[in-house]
Amino acid sequence: MGIKTTRWESAEHLETEEDIQLYFEACIEEAGDDPAFILHALSVIARARNMSQIARDAGLTREGLYKALSPEGNPTFSTVVKIAKALGLQITVQTPRQPPSNNQLHATSDAGA
């Protein structure tokens, strides 16, 4: 008798705000320079919630949200930020944890911008 498997659906396991935050942080860290990975993470989080409500909160149609988060989607950065905000997330930028190489500019994180 063979082993029966089922498809893993990450959205089914994102039950709390902490689950969602930790999942998104892990995806950002794992994504490296792959923006499609981050869009997929946002899609998983949106599926864990109410897609129609997320679309309304982001100022998109439901179909527009699905399209933006699809593998074929190519949303603008502004759309990604709106979706993240509708999901209760904030996208931030920080300096790398590793020391800069000789060809990188040297800056401190305390510098005023």
C-alpha positions in Angstrom: 0.0 0.0 0.0 1.4 3.4 -1.0 1.8 6.5 1.2 -1.0 9.0 0.8 0.2 12.6 0.9 -1.6 15.9 0.9 -0.5 19.3 -0.4 1.0 21.6 2.2 -0.8 24.9 2.5 1.1 27.3 4.6 -1.9 29.7 4.9 -3.7 27.1 7.0 -1.0 27.3 9.7 -0.9 31.1 10.0 -3.4 31.4 12.8 -2.1 34.4 14.9 -0.6 37.8 14.2 2.7 36.4 15.6 2.6 33.5 13.2 2.1 35.9 10.3 4.9 38.2 11.5 7.4 35.4 12.0 6.5 33.8 8.7 6.9 37.1 6.8 10.2 37.9 8.5 11.5 34.4 7.6 10.4 34.8 4.0 12.1 38.2 3.7 15.3 36.7 5.1 15.2 33.7 2.8 14.2 35.6 -0.3 17.6 37.1 -0.9 17.2 39.1 -4.1 14.1 37.2 -5.3 11.1 39.6 -5.2 8.8 36.7 -6.4 9.5 34.9 -3.1 8.2 38.0 -1.2 5.1 38.3 -3.4 4.4 34.6 -2.8 4.7 35.2 1.0 2.2 38.0 0.8 -0.1 35.8 -1.2 0.1 33.1 1.5 -0.7 35.6 4.2 -3.6 37.1 2.2 -5.0 33.6 1.8 -4.8 33.1 5.5 -7.1 36.1 5.8 -10.0 37.3 3.8 -8.9 38.1 0.3 -11.9 40.3 -0.5 -11.3 42.4 2.6 -7.6 42.6 1.9 -8.3 43.8 -1.6 -10.7 46.5 -0.3 -8.3 47.6 2.3 -5.5 47.8 -0.3 -7.8 49.8 -2.8 -7.8 46.9 -5.3 -10.4 44.6 -6.8 -10.3 41.0 -5.6 -9.2 40.0 -9.1 -6.6 42.7 -9.1 -5.2 41.4 -5.8 -5.0 37.8 -7.2 -3.3 39.1 -10.3 -0.8 41.2 -8.4 0.1 38.2 -6.2 0.1 35.6 -8.9 3.4 34.2 -10.3 2.7 36.1 -13.5 2.0 39.3 -11.6 4.4 42.2 -11.7 2.9 44.7 -9.3 4.4 48.1 -8.7 6.2 48.8 -5.4 3.4 51.0 -4.4 0.9 48.1 -4.9 3.2 45.8 -2.8 3.3 48.4 0.0 -0.5 48.8 -0.1 -1.0 45.1 0.1 1.5 44.8 3.0 -0.3 47.6 4.9 -3.7 45.9 4.3 -2.2 42.8 5.8 -1.1 44.7 8.9 2.6 44.5 7.8 5.2 47.1 7.3 8.1 46.7 4.9 11.3 48.2 6.3 14.9 48.5 5.1 17.9 48.0 7.2 21.6 47.7 6.8 23.1 44.2 6.3 24.1 42.4 9.5 27.5 41.5 8.0 30.3 44.1 7.8 30.6 45.9 4.5 33.1 44.8 2.0 35.9 47.2 0.8 33.8 48.2 -2.2 30.7 49.3 -0.2 30.1 52.7 1.3 30.6 53.0 5.0 27.7 54.4 6.9 26.3 54.1 10.4 22.8 53.2 11.2 22.5 56.3 13.4 23.0 58.7 10.5 20.0 61.1 10.1 18.1 60.9 6.8 
